[in-house]
Amino acid sequence: MLKWGFVFLLLAVASGLFGVAVSDAASFALAQLLFFGNVVLFVVFTLLGAMVPRPLDVPHRDPTRQRDR
């Protein structure tokens, strides 16, 4: 989604250079929407990841040790 934001931003810049005002404004608005959507999703998932409870004591398993049978 962020890649598409950059694509639309480049399209808006190219449209602005060639003087196509309608396409320029629409592409810029879409690029801005995709960019800020990514920022919001990043913040939400960062906060959700920080709230996941982690186990305090995880037993370490030695991969070189053979299992007792």
Number of C-alpha atoms within 10 A of each C-alpha: 11 14 11 13 22 17 15 21 21 16 18 24 17 15 19 17 11 10 11 12 13 11 16 21 15 15 23 21 16 17 24 16 13 20 18 13 14 15 12 12 11 12 11 12 11 11 11 10 10 10 9 8 7 8 6 6 6 7 6 6 7 8 7 6 7 7 7 4 3
